[in-house]
Amino acid sequence: MSELTAAELRRQVEVFLPKVLKPSRYLGSEWNAIKKDWDKTEVHMAFAFPDVYEVGMSHLGTKILYHLVNSFPEFLCERVFAPWVDMEEMLRQKMLPLYTLESFQPLQSFDVIGFTLQYEMSFTNILNMLDLAGIPLRCEERKEEDPWIIAGGPCAFNPEPLVGFVDFFLLGESEEQLPEVLRLIAEQKKRPLPRREFLLRVAQVQGVYVPDFYHVSYKPDGRIAEIKAEPGVPAVVEKAIVEDFDKAFFPTKPIVPYMEIVHDRMMLEVMRGCSRGCRFCQAGMIYRPVRERSTETLLKQTEELVRSTGYDEIALTSLSSGDYTCIQPTIQSIMEKHSCEGVGVSLPSLRVDSFDVDLAESIQKSRKSGLTFAPEAGSQRLRNVINKGVTEENLLAAVEAAFQKGWSNIKLYFMMGLPTETQEDIDGIAELAKKVANLGTQNGRRNVNVTVSTSIFVPKAHTPFQWEPQESHLSVKLKQKYLKEKLRDRRIKYNYHDMETSYMEAVFAKGDRRLAPLLEWAYKHGCRFDGWSEHFDQETWMEGFKELDIDPKFYANRAMDYDDILPWDHLESGVTKQFLVEEHHRALQEARTIDCRYDVCTGCGICPGRGVQIDLKG
């Protein structure tokens, strides 16, 4: 790729942009976008989202970090997203580099490129974006003038398959951690140190993991024998946490895209973390402890968001917004102040047992678009196994109240392939869906529409189910076919996730650094956008496993022992491994664990020094 100025690159790109799908993905210039003077800033960062624009721009973390970095006068942050296949083809055909939206600067020009790792199936997009930028894929192949490649997000809690491509990872919450890293990069630009010396300095920052300093050896059977840290770096990397969430940075002048995105609305983060303790849920473990924003802060932020964006909907986001202590008065205050301006409120994540039909009605006064609930499992036994504190009575009471208030559309989310699942649990999904549909009919709703969606259980790092295998392809497909037959009812629609992508997700979710060559092989053989069904190529991945002599079942379908060294054992989420072992035991006993927000501490380790009390009665 030839070296071009930003202005020259822009001119060349604008010639062919009308020929690609959704050109506004690649133009920038949106409302509230920040354009800084390149020459008047010390550190230049590209925030890279390894998926298309409309997905990345819907991600709250993207908005927070983009505006956070730009809030420092000495730093510049611009955005780049994975180009869709037609745009990639044009860039390669014209031999043009991947660039950022704000200034059309080639990625190669930046000091640091920060990828967010939201989903394992985006990993090949990371390699593709580096290649499109003309940056060597492997860390050891890069020169001093190449950018530092860093990454954070939930998948950073097991980043091992990306070791060798990423210089260092940021574990946990980056509001305080990332600016500290950028200051070190500013010092490195002024007084350069040898690569390893600089990385050693960065490794001292809370939550920064530099894989170069950690060496992994293996047993003859393929299991990990040892993970050994070099002197001078922590043996276990502990995640970064924002302690005072009420004072944490939050952007109130977010970028407003000119095209429709997945979540096209204002977002207000009311709380972070979850203490419910669902045993399959990685987010519920890695984002602990629970921290809330005050109503006063949220109302001020709402006022600023309404004035700066022009959106007519504000979503109160968190892992479980219904658990926010002041949810009702906050919504009431927002509605009183802004409903006259046509601004509505939405709650993307409502739990069945915290559902309030009057609250839901006050939000959806003008349009009862539908309600979504996630029982997760078809029987109370299995809900106890996964520690989902929801009963059938909770669900039926909630949907009956909703039908009585005028709703007709209900969505129900379940997981398939959960540990200890039996045929009775699958039957329970069908029976529960039919009970919901019958309640709608009994309550006079003419066009009852119940949508049942089943995803496939993927064991994740730092959860009580991290030792569990994923269920086999054949078994899951038979269950999907069986459930489809059981749900033959004109009032019920059944959607299910395909097994192939869930299988690959499990491989990488439980994978180690020996998968890096596979990742590179798959990318070079055309794999990208693996999370998109129209682009996922199962045959190519299987060919890669065969050619590199890697057994995917070793990662996805192997039950692991408590004394096994896990690929992520040197990375600390704050929840102790002992607690996860105990929770796994309780799952097999079909025993519930109480929510520590409403009772005493359960001893997960995120709040040291507190007592322990476990309810084993279920």
ABEGO torsion letter per residue (X at the ends): XBBBBAAAAAAAAAAAAAABBGAAAAAEGBBGBBBBBAAABABBBBBBBABBAAAAAABAAAAAAAAAAAABAABBBBBBBBBBAAAAAAAAAAGBBBBBAAAGBBAAABABBBBBBABAAAAAAAAAAAAAAGBBABAAABBAABBBBBBBEAAAABAAAABGABABBBBEBAAAAAAAAAAAAAAAAABBBBAAAAAAAAAABBGBBBAAABBBBBBAAGBBABBBBBBGBBABBBBBBBABAAABBBBABBBBBABBBABBBBBBBABBEBAAGBAABAAAAAAOBBBBBBAAAAAAAAAAAAAAAGBABBBBBEABAAABAAAAAAAAAAAAAAAAAGBBBBBABBBAAABBAAAAAAAAAABBAEBBBBAGBABAAAAAAAGBBBBAAAAAAAAAAAAAAGBABBBBBBBBGBBGBBAAAAAAAAAAAAAAAAAAAAAGBABBBBBBBBBBBBBBBGBAAAABBBBBAAAAAAAAAAAAAAABBAABBBBBBBAAAAAAAAAAAABBAAAAAAAAAAAAAGBBGAABAAABBAAAAAAAAAAAGBBAAAAAABBBBAABBBAAAABBAGBBAAAAAAAAAAAAAGBBBBBAAABBBAGAGABBGBBBBBBAAX
